[in-house]
Amino acid sequence: MKKIFIYYSLTGNGDMIADHLKRDGYDIRKIKVKKELPKSFLFKMLSGGFKAAIDYKETLVDFDHEVAEYDEVVIGSPVWNSRLSTPAATALKTLDLTDKKVTFLLYSGSGSAKKATEFIHKNYPGSKIVNLKEPKKEKEEIKKL
Ligand SMILES: Cc1cc2nc3c(=O)[nH]c(=O)nc-3n(C[C@H](O)[C@H](O)[C@H](O)COP(=O)(O)O)c2cc1C
């Protein structure tokens, strides 16, 4: 059974999960965007929160949307303003996940993601959601995988 982790990470939590899943036999595909959020905390939060709220379409860099060879697809996204991050949401729209086993790994400061959960239940019924609270800091969280 072939499996892949497709994810975005701005500050490293997603990267840590990717390292873990790579050891478990997952292929890894990181989503990259042309323009990252600003470095300053305030502008980062304002810009990312706003983009997530309006479902902003990012320009992805060299993103391979082909997943036909995989049985299992795990989508990883940080939570922005309770939603999927815009890089992950943009990439997700290009994936044909029909008949795949799909899991969403959501990493966040709070460990919950109300709007993202509603979106996933509505658009990807049958998929699984795992919430992790800052796995880079909270090492125990990785055991949820
Ligand atoms: C723009 C922005 C918005 C965020 N909004 C939320 C939020 O609504 N709820 C939450 O629990 N954490 C929120 N966070 C925190 C991140 O989801 C959290 O730090 C996550 O682990 C980051 O993953 P990464 O290091 O892979 O980028 C936000 C972070 C950013 C940058």
The ligand as a MOL file (V3000), in Angstrom:
LIG
                    3D

  0  0  0     0  0            999 V3000
M  V30 BEGIN CTAB
M  V30 COUNTS 31 33 0 0 0
M  V30 BEGIN ATOM
M  V30 1 C -1.5590 33.2990 10.4990 0
M  V30 2 C -1.6740 32.3280 11.6310 0
M  V30 3 C -2.9230 32.0530 12.1860 0
M  V30 4 C -3.0590 31.1220 13.2180 0
M  V30 5 N -4.3040 30.8430 13.6970 0
M  V30 6 C -4.4580 29.8960 14.6500 0
M  V30 7 C -5.7610 29.5570 15.1280 0
M  V30 8 O -6.7980 30.0690 14.6840 0
M  V30 9 N -5.8680 28.6240 16.1180 0
M  V30 10 C -4.7530 28.0120 16.6450 0
M  V30 11 O -4.9250 27.1620 17.5300 0
M  V30 12 N -3.4910 28.2910 16.2030 0
M  V30 13 C -3.3240 29.2090 15.2030 0
M  V30 14 N -2.0590 29.5040 14.7260 0
M  V30 15 C -0.8880 28.7600 15.2510 0
M  V30 16 C -0.4160 27.6570 14.2670 0
M  V30 17 O -1.5210 26.9080 13.7780 0
M  V30 18 C 0.5470 26.6910 14.9540 0
M  V30 19 O 1.6350 27.3990 15.4630 0
M  V30 20 C 1.0350 25.5710 14.0340 0
M  V30 21 O 1.5910 24.5300 14.8120 0
M  V30 22 C 2.0680 26.0470 13.0410 0
M  V30 23 O 2.4730 24.9900 12.1930 0
M  V30 24 P 3.8290 25.1300 11.3280 0
M  V30 25 O 4.9500 25.3400 12.3180 0
M  V30 26 O 3.9970 23.8140 10.6050 0
M  V30 27 O 3.6780 26.2760 10.3970 0
M  V30 28 C -1.9110 30.4460 13.7160 0
M  V30 29 C -0.6400 30.7450 13.1650 0
M  V30 30 C -0.5210 31.6520 12.1360 0
M  V30 31 C 0.8370 31.9440 11.5340 0
M  V30 END ATOM
M  V30 BEGIN BOND
M  V30 1 1 1 2
M  V30 2 1 2 3
M  V30 3 2 2 30
M  V30 4 2 3 4
M  V30 5 1 4 5
M  V30 6 1 4 28
M  V30 7 2 5 6
M  V30 8 1 6 7
M  V30 9 1 6 13
M  V30 10 2 7 8
M  V30 11 1 7 9
M  V30 12 1 9 10
M  V30 13 2 10 11
M  V30 14 1 10 12
M  V30 15 2 12 13
M  V30 16 1 13 14
M  V30 17 1 14 15
M  V30 18 1 14 28
M  V30 19 1 15 16
M  V30 20 1 16 17
M  V30 21 1 16 18
M  V30 22 1 18 19
M  V30 23 1 18 20
M  V30 24 1 20 21
M  V30 25 1 20 22
M  V30 26 1 22 23
M  V30 27 1 23 24
M  V30 28 2 24 25
M  V30 29 1 24 26
M  V30 30 1 24 27
M  V30 31 2 28 29
M  V30 32 1 29 30
M  V30 33 1 30 31
M  V30 END BOND
M  V30 END CTAB
M  END
